[in-house]
């Protein structure tokens, strides 16, 4: 029988604390943000679709045997230490091939047995609706031509542009201006912001003033996407996902 585990924030691994996972709630889909409005004297509701999805819960039903008192405290403190109001990567052995962006929501009060040497408890994560395909979270060198999005959903990629020039994706053009003092810029296509390294690799500075960005988001549509480059090279973290 496979021993299941989860990994949170790339480092906190449940099996480090001898955690067994009896079962998990990981497969449900998120609820679409769609408002139903009833109009008097008219059959059926009018739907106001906001074209997005709500967060969903991922729940792990856990236990620790024999070393509960010691290991539960360590696990609890590490998880709470990473509860910083930000989303972190979450993956597990139940939904292999997908990674979530999640924050710790709660750790339930344990039910203890055998003089508190065994404890059962739930760990609940609040997750963004996307189930990111793990292969979409790695950087890929992109050349001019067609870039395929294999999912059913449009994706908002991260772009790494080296040099001064233009990147055009499906008719949307990003231009790194000649006066840009940075050799490489990153563009987050979900927020449509450009960044560059500051004094160190962990210090990112906004550099929108050196980059011309389109008014609409740059997206990877389902299927083939036309890409052209001029004067620069491109790497992409495509961020495609399932729901």
C-alpha positions as CSV (number, residue, x, y, z in Angstrom):
1,X,0.0,0.0,0.0
2,X,1.3,3.4,-0.9
3,X,2.0,5.8,1.9
4,X,0.6,9.2,1.0
5,X,2.1,12.5,1.7
6,X,1.9,16.2,0.9
7,X,4.6,18.8,0.3
8,X,3.8,22.4,1.2
9,X,6.0,25.4,0.4
10,X,8.4,23.1,-1.4
11,X,10.0,22.1,1.9
12,X,7.5,21.1,4.5
13,X,6.9,17.4,3.9
14,X,4.4,15.5,5.9
15,X,6.4,12.4,6.2
16,X,9.2,14.3,8.0
17,X,6.9,14.2,11.0
18,X,5.8,10.6,10.7
19,X,2.3,11.8,9.5
20,X,0.1,9.2,7.9
21,X,-2.7,10.4,5.7
22,X,-5.8,8.1,5.9
23,X,-7.7,10.0,3.2
24,X,-8.0,13.3,1.5
25,X,-10.5,15.6,-0.2
26,X,-8.6,16.8,-3.2
27,X,-10.6,15.9,-6.3
28,X,-13.6,18.3,-6.2
29,X,-13.9,21.2,-8.7
30,X,-14.2,24.8,-7.7
31,X,-17.5,26.7,-7.9
32,X,-17.8,29.2,-10.8
33,X,-18.6,32.7,-9.8
34,X,-22.0,33.0,-11.5
35,X,-24.9,34.9,-10.1
36,X,-28.5,33.8,-10.8
37,X,-31.0,36.6,-10.9
38,X,-34.7,35.9,-11.1
39,X,-36.8,38.2,-13.2
40,X,-40.5,38.3,-12.2
41,X,-43.0,36.9,-14.7
42,X,-40.2,35.3,-16.6
43,X,-39.3,31.6,-16.7
44,X,-35.8,30.8,-15.7
45,X,-33.1,32.9,-14.1
46,X,-30.8,35.4,-15.8
47,X,-27.2,34.4,-15.3
48,X,-24.5,37.0,-14.6
49,X,-21.2,35.1,-15.2
50,X,-18.1,36.8,-13.8
51,X,-15.9,34.4,-15.8
52,X,-13.9,33.2,-12.8
53,X,-13.9,30.6,-10.0
54,X,-13.9,30.6,-6.2
55,X,-11.2,29.1,-4.1
56,X,-11.7,25.5,-2.9
57,X,-10.6,23.5,0.1
58,X,-8.1,20.6,0.1
59,X,-8.4,18.5,3.3
60,X,-6.0,15.9,4.6
61,X,-7.3,13.5,7.2
62,X,-4.1,12.7,9.1
63,X,-2.8,10.6,12.0
64,X,0.5,10.2,13.9
65,X,1.1,7.1,15.9
66,X,3.5,6.5,18.8
67,X,5.3,9.9,18.5
68,X,2.2,12.1,18.4
69,X,3.0,14.5,21.2
70,X,6.4,15.3,19.8
71,X,5.9,15.2,16.1
72,X,2.5,16.9,16.0
73,X,3.9,20.0,17.8
74,X,6.8,20.2,15.3
75,X,4.4,19.8,12.3
76,X,2.0,22.4,13.7
77,X,4.7,24.9,14.4
78,X,6.3,24.5,11.0
79,X,3.0,24.9,9.1
80,X,2.1,27.9,11.2
81,X,5.5,29.4,10.6
82,X,4.7,29.3,6.9
83,X,1.3,30.8,7.4
84,X,2.3,34.3,6.2
85,X,-0.7,35.4,4.3
86,X,0.7,34.3,1.0
87,X,0.0,31.4,-1.3
88,X,2.6,28.6,-1.5
89,X,2.9,25.6,-3.7
90,X,1.1,22.4,-2.4
91,X,1.4,19.0,-4.0
92,X,0.5,15.5,-2.9
93,X,0.5,11.8,-3.9
94,X,-3.2,11.7,-4.4
95,X,-3.4,14.1,-7.4
96,X,-0.1,13.3,-9.0
97,X,1.0,15.7,-11.8
98,X,-0.8,18.8,-10.3
99,X,0.3,21.5,-8.0
100,X,-1.9,24.0,-6.1
101,X,-1.3,27.5,-4.9
102,X,-2.5,27.3,-1.3
103,X,-2.5,28.8,2.1
104,X,-2.9,27.0,5.4
105,X,-6.4,27.5,6.7
106,X,-6.6,25.4,9.8
107,X,-5.3,22.5,11.8
108,X,-8.1,20.8,13.7
109,X,-8.0,19.9,17.4
110,X,-6.6,16.3,17.5
111,X,-8.5,13.4,18.8
112,X,-6.0,11.5,20.9
113,X,-5.9,7.8,21.9
114,X,-3.7,5.4,23.8
115,X,-2.6,7.8,26.4
116,X,-2.1,10.5,23.8
117,X,0.5,8.5,21.9
118,X,-1.8,8.5,18.9
119,X,-3.6,11.5,17.4
120,X,-6.0,12.0,14.5
121,X,-6.5,15.5,13.0
122,X,-7.4,17.4,9.8
123,X,-5.2,19.8,7.9
124,X,-7.2,22.2,5.7
125,X,-5.7,24.3,2.9
126,X,-7.5,27.1,1.1
127,X,-6.4,26.7,-2.6
128,X,-6.8,28.8,-5.7
129,X,-9.1,27.0,-8.2
130,X,-6.4,26.1,-10.7
131,X,-4.8,22.7,-10.6
132,X,-1.5,23.7,-12.3
133,X,0.0,21.0,-14.3
134,X,3.5,20.4,-12.8
135,X,5.2,20.5,-16.2
136,X,3.8,24.1,-16.7
137,X,5.7,25.4,-13.7
138,X,9.1,24.9,-15.3
139,X,10.9,27.4,-17.6
140,X,10.8,26.6,-21.3
141,X,12.8,28.1,-24.1
142,X,10.4,29.5,-26.7
143,X,11.2,30.4,-30.3
144,X,9.1,32.0,-32.9
145,X,6.3,29.8,-34.2
146,X,3.4,28.0,-32.5
147,X,3.3,27.3,-28.8
148,X,0.6,24.8,-27.8
149,X,-1.6,25.0,-24.7
150,X,-2.8,21.4,-24.1
151,X,-5.5,22.3,-21.6
152,X,-9.2,23.5,-22.0
153,X,-8.4,26.8,-20.3
154,X,-6.6,30.0,-21.1
155,X,-3.4,30.5,-19.1
156,X,-1.5,33.5,-17.8
157,X,2.2,32.7,-18.3
158,X,5.3,34.2,-16.7
159,X,7.7,35.5,-19.3
160,X,11.5,35.9,-19.0
161,X,12.7,38.3,-21.7
162,X,16.4,38.8,-22.3
163,X,17.5,41.7,-24.5
164,X,15.8,44.8,-25.9
165,X,13.0,44.0,-28.4
166,X,9.5,42.8,-28.8
167,X,7.5,39.6,-27.9
168,X,4.2,39.1,-29.6
169,X,1.8,36.4,-28.4
170,X,-1.5,36.0,-30.2
171,X,-1.3,39.6,-31.5
172,X,-0.5,41.1,-28.1
173,X,2.9,42.8,-28.1
174,X,5.3,43.5,-25.2
175,X,8.2,45.8,-25.9
176,X,11.3,46.1,-23.8
177,X,12.5,49.7,-24.5
178,X,16.1,50.5,-25.5
179,X,16.7,52.6,-22.4
180,X,15.9,49.7,-20.1
181,X,19.0,49.3,-17.8
182,X,18.3,45.6,-17.1
183,X,19.5,42.8,-19.3
184,X,16.5,40.6,-18.3
185,X,13.0,41.4,-17.3
186,X,10.2,39.2,-16.1
187,X,6.5,39.9,-17.1
188,X,3.6,38.5,-15.1
189,X,0.8,38.1,-17.6
190,X,-1.8,37.8,-14.9
191,X,-1.1,41.2,-13.3
192,X,0.6,42.7,-16.4
193,X,3.6,43.9,-14.4
194,X,7.2,43.8,-15.4
195,X,10.1,43.2,-12.9
196,X,13.8,43.0,-12.9
197,X,16.4,41.9,-10.3
198,X,17.4,44.5,-7.7
199,X,20.4,44.3,-5.5
200,X,20.1,40.5,-5.2
201,X,18.2,37.7,-6.8
202,X,15.4,37.8,-4.2
203,X,14.9,41.5,-4.6
204,X,12.6,42.2,-7.6
205,X,12.0,45.8,-8.7
206,X,9.0,46.9,-10.7
207,X,10.3,48.1,-14.1
208,X,7.0,48.9,-15.9
209,X,8.4,52.3,-17.1
210,X,10.9,50.5,-19.2
211,X,8.4,48.1,-20.8
212,X,5.4,48.8,-23.1
213,X,2.6,46.5,-22.1
214,X,-0.7,45.9,-24.0
215,X,-4.0,47.0,-22.3
216,X,-5.4,43.5,-22.3
217,X,-3.8,40.5,-20.6
218,X,-1.4,38.3,-22.6
219,X,-2.9,34.8,-22.5
220,X,-2.2,31.4,-23.9
221,X,-5.4,30.2,-25.5
222,X,-6.4,26.6,-25.8
223,X,-4.5,25.0,-28.6
224,X,-1.9,26.7,-30.7
225,X,-0.7,30.2,-30.0
226,X,1.3,32.3,-32.5
227,X,4.5,33.8,-31.1
228,X,7.0,36.1,-32.8
229,X,10.2,37.6,-31.4
230,X,12.4,40.5,-32.4
231,X,15.7,41.6,-30.8
232,X,15.3,39.4,-27.8
233,X,15.0,35.8,-26.5
234,X,12.2,34.4,-24.5
235,X,11.7,31.8,-21.8
236,X,8.2,31.0,-20.5
237,X,6.6,29.4,-17.5
238,X,3.3,28.7,-19.1
239,X,1.2,28.1,-15.9
240,X,-1.5,26.1,-17.8
241,X,-3.9,24.2,-15.5
242,X,-6.9,22.0,-15.2
243,X,-10.0,22.6,-13.1
